[in-house]
Structure formats: structure tokens, C-alpha cells
Amino acid sequence: MDVYESCRKLLSFAPFFQVDDHAEKRLRQSIDIHIGESKEEDIASIRFIVNGKEYPFIYDAIADVKEPKETEIIFSDLHYNPSWLFNIPTMGMKILPEGVGYLVMKEPAQSDDEDGKMANVKAMFRGYIPKHYRPQSLKAELSNTSEELDVMPYGLQRLEQHWGKIREEGVIPILLRICAYTQTTRHAYMLDLYRNKLIRDYREDKIPQVNHLQRQGLQFFHVDKIMTMKDVPELSKKIFEIVFESKEVSGSDLAYMLHVNEKQLAQYIGVLSRRDFIKTLGKPPNERYIANIEGMSKIQ
């Protein structure tokens, strides 16, 4: 099925005065541009089963199901590199009401001759929508009276909360990052919903294994709150997540891995420093950065 036809089903939930030929044309453009310009590496295909029924796209499920009582996300054709830190082999997940459920993960093999066994790992699930399309009529676009269309909607919430808000407003999620908090850590999965693909984690190859700092699962809850803040630039969010999962990071290393110059880096670091999210060690030009656990823990 064409993803455009699946997305169009959600337009029926948008305010009627925002849906016209122009809004539908913009939706088509949104799909074409996103798919045409997508440069992220895919590491798996996605299947969605909601309340026991499989759907071509998540949009069909949201349009069809008022309340998701059991959402199963299956990853197939999974590509995996044993050296990866963040794209841990996950075959799928089952999410139940109130944000509980489990991950279906592959345990490490005991020998080269064996395949790893499958294990269900209990987790608490939350998610946020880094990229979306909000329908807007031609009249609203010309009059400039519509709300901010690019602001991340809804923040960090349970899946069924996002589901309900999408059905209320007709917002079409393009990317969905699902965060699974286990007893030991947090696993994050970026889903490209237009393409039904799992995207390789951007942190891969940016944090050397020797510098990786294992954090507790619920500590990441504050990290993901920061990742959804509307007044924090996207690059500042990435910097913070990298710093949080590292023992310490130098400014030169951050500039290199994120492809920015020193002046740009100082601006993005400044946003985090003013909010007490990170601490600076050392003096210019040899600054190093660590996460300020006390400062980030004050986030409500």
C-alpha cells in the first residue's frame, strides 16, 4: 500500500478548516522530500501488529484503532555489527497499556558455532516525535495565523498518549523515537514511519567503547526529557546525550564528531551550561565536559 494513502486517513482527524487540496499536496511533498533526502542507514524493516491485526503502516492502525491495547513492533532483515554499542540486536517489542511491556532481544552466543537465544526483557516504554507533518490549509499558510508547525508535539509520553493526541489533531508522525527503560539501561529505537525502517543510532561510532559510561535505565528518563525540550537546539540535545554516556568528552572531539567549528560548538555548549545540564572541566583550549547529574535531575 502507498504510504500517502495511509497518511491521508489521519487527515480526517485534523480540524476540517485545515484540510484542503493544499494540505494534501503538502503531505505528498513531505513524503517525497523525506524519502528522497533520507541519508540515514537502515538496519531493519518494521512490521506493526496492533490488537492482534497487522497493518501496512502505523498510520492505518492509528486510523482504525481507537485504543491500542497491545502493540507489537517487529524488526526483520536486521543488520548488526558486533562492534556496535547502541544498536543491540532486538527482534521487536510488545507495548501494553500504561507503557509497560518487553523487548525481544537476542542474547550473545556462547560460542562461534551457536546462535544467540531469544529473551524477553521487561521494559517501561516512552516515546517522542522528532519529526512530523501537521496539515495546514492554504488560507492558514498565507495568513500566517497557524501554530508553529515544526515544534515537536506532545513531548515524552506513553505510546497510547501519542496515539490519542494524533487522533485528536491529525498530526502525522514521520520519525518516532521509542525509549525502552530496563532494570539496567535504556535502549532507544528511531523508527522512520514513512519508510517502515529502523534507523541506525546516530551515537554509533561517536562514543569509543573505552570512553562509554554505562548509566542506569531511569537516569535516561531525564535525558529524554531534555531531548524533547522545545527551547533546546537539536545539536545541543545530541551533544548532551553523547556527554551523558561518556566518561568525559573534549571540545575538540565534539566538534569533530558533529562537524561544527569551535565557535558553533561554544554556542551549543552554552545552552547546556546555562541550564546546568553539563559541567566544564579544565580551561581553554583544553575544556572537557561531563554531565551534571544533579542539574538534569531537577527536570520535572
N, C-alpha and C positions, 0 to 999 in steps of 0.2 A: 504493500500500500504506500502511496505517496505521503511523505511527511506533511506536506502542505494541507492535504485533505484532513489529516488527523488533527493538525493545529487549528484548522478552521472550526472544528467542533467546539473549541474553547471560546471562540468569539461570541458564541450565543450567551455566554455568561457575562460578557462585558456590558457596560452601560450602552443602551441602544443608540444614544446620540454620538457615541464614539466609533461606531462601526458603519463604515460606508465603503464604497469602492476603493477609496484612497487607502483606508486602513488595511484592506485585504491585499492591495498592491504592495504596501509597505511590509506586510507579513511575508509575502513571496520574496521580496528583496532581502529581507532579514535572513531568510533561509539560504538564498543563493549566495549572499555575501559571506555568511558564516561558513558554509560548506566550502566555498571557493577559496577562502582565505585561511582556512584552518591549517595550522602548521604543527600542531601537537602530534606526538607519536601515540598511536592507538596501541593498547596492549591486550584488548579483548573486545568481543562483541557482547551486546546486552540483550537479555530477554526479560520481559516483565510478566509476572503472573499475579493477578490481584483477585482475592477472594476465590481462588481456585480456577480462574479463567485467564488464559494467555492472551495478551494484546500485542498488536504490531508495534505500537509506540505507547509511551506512558500517557500521552495526550488522550488516546482512545479510552484508556482506563479511567482517567480523571473525569472525562465527559460522561462515562457510563456508570461509574460507581460513586455514590454519594459519600459513603463511609468505608474506607479501606480497613477491613478487619485483619487481613493477612496479606502482606505484600512481599512477594518473593522476587528477588533480582538475581538472575543467573548470568555468570560470566562464562562465555565459551570462546574457543580458539585462543586461549590465554597464552601470551608470550611472557617468558620470565627469564631473567638473568640472575644467577645465584649471587652475584656481587651487589645486587640492589639492596638498599636499606629500607625503602618505603613501599615499594610495590610487592609486598609479601604475597605469595600465592594464595589467592582467595577465589573459590569457585562460585561464591554467591553469598546471599544473606536473606534472612527471613525477618521482617519487621512486623511486630504486633502492635496493638493499641498501647498508648502511654509510652511509646518509644523504647520498648524492650524487644528482645529477640536474640538472634545469634548469627554469627558468621560461620560459613562453611569453609574451613581452611585446610590446607594441605600441610601435614606435619613433615619435618625433614626426614628423609630416608635414612635408615640405619646403615646402609651400605650402598655402593655403586650399583649393585645388582637388584636393588629393591626400589619400588615406587613408594613415595610417602603416603601414609594413611590419611584418610579424611577425618576431621574432627569438628564438632560443633562447639564454638566458643561463645559463651554468653556475652552480650554486649548491651549497652544503652546507646540508642541511636538519636542523633540530631542531624540537622542539615541546613544549608543555606543556598541561596540562588545568586551566584556571582554575575550571571548574565541572563537577561530576559527581554522579551518584547511585550510592550504594553500598547494595545490598539489605540489609535488616535485619529479622529476624523480630520478631513482637510480643513474644515472650518476651525477646529480647535488648534490645528497646527499653524494656520495663518494668523489667528488672533493671539496666539501665544498665551492662552489662558489655561492650558492644561498643566497638570502637576509635572514635577520633574520625572522624565521618562527613564533616565538612566540610573536613578538611585536604586540600590539593592533593596528589593522588597522583603519585608517580614522578618529579617534578622535570623538568628539561630533558633530553630524551632523543631518540634517533632514533625514527622512526615505528615501525619493526619492534619496538623495545624496548617502546614503549607497547602495541603490538598484542599481544605475548606476555603482558605483565602483565595486560591486560584479560581475555585468555582464561584466565589462571590464577585470577583473583579475581572475575570477573563484574562489575567496575565498569563503569558506563555513562557515558562522557563526554558532557557536554552542550555545553560550549564547548571548542574546540581552537584554540590559537594556534600557527600554523606560522611559524617564523622561517627565512628563506632568506638565507644569507650569501653575497654575491657578492664579486668582487675589489674592488669599490668601496664597497659599503654593505650594509645589511641591510634586507630587506623583511619586514614582518610582516602576517599574514593571520589574522583572527579568524573562525573558522568556527562557526556555530550549527548543530550537528548534529541537533538535534530538528527544525529548520525547513528544513534544507538551504539555508542562506543565508550569504553573505559579509557581514559587518557592517562598516559604515563605521568607520574607525580613530578612536578617541577623541581622538587627538592633533590631528586636523584642527581648524583654527580656534583652536587654543590656542597655537601657536608661529607668530608672524608670520614671513613669508619673510625679512625683513631681519634677524631675530634667529636664524634657523636656522643651526646649525653642522653641516656635513657631516662625519660620522665614518666611519672605516674599518670595513669589514664585521666583522672579527674582534674589534674593540673591543666590539661589541654582544654578543658571547658572554658577557662578564662582566655586562653589563646584564641579559641574560635569565636569568642565574643568580640575580641579585637578585630578578627578577620571580617566581621560583619559591620563594623562601625562605619557610618556614612561620612564622617569627617576625617578619616584617616586614608591617605592616598594608597592606592593599590601596591605600589612599590614599597612603601613603609610597612605594609602588612607582611609582605614577603620577607623583608629584612628581619622583622621581629620573629617570624616563625623560624627562620634559619638561625638567628641568635639564640632563641629559646632552646633549640635542640642541639646546640653546640656548647662545648666547654667554655670556649671564648672564640671570638672572631675578630680579625683585624680589619681596619677600614679598607686597606688595600685589597684584601681578599674579597670583601663585599663588593667593592667597586668592580673588580674583575669578573666575578661570577654573575653580576646583574647588569654588566655592560653600561655603567654610568661613570662619569668623571667625578673627581673629588668634590667639586662644588655641588653637583647634584646630590651626591651621597650625603653631604652635610645637611642639606635641606630635608631629606627624608629621615635621616637620623634625628634631626632636631624635633620633628613631630613626635617621635617616640620618647625622646629625652624629656620634653616638656610635660608629657603625660606620666612620667616616672615609670615607663614600661621597660626601659633599659638603663644600665649603668655604664659609664665610661671609665676604663682603666688606662693609666698612662697619659702622656702628653703628646701634642702634635710633634712630629707627624707619625707617631707610633701608637695611636689610640687603639685600644681593643675594647670589645663590647661583650657584656653578659646580660642576661635577662634579670630584671628586678622583680623577683617573685612577690615581694611584699606589695609593690606598687600595682602589679597586674591583678593581684588577688582582691583589690578593692573594687573591682568592676562588678556591678550588680547585674 
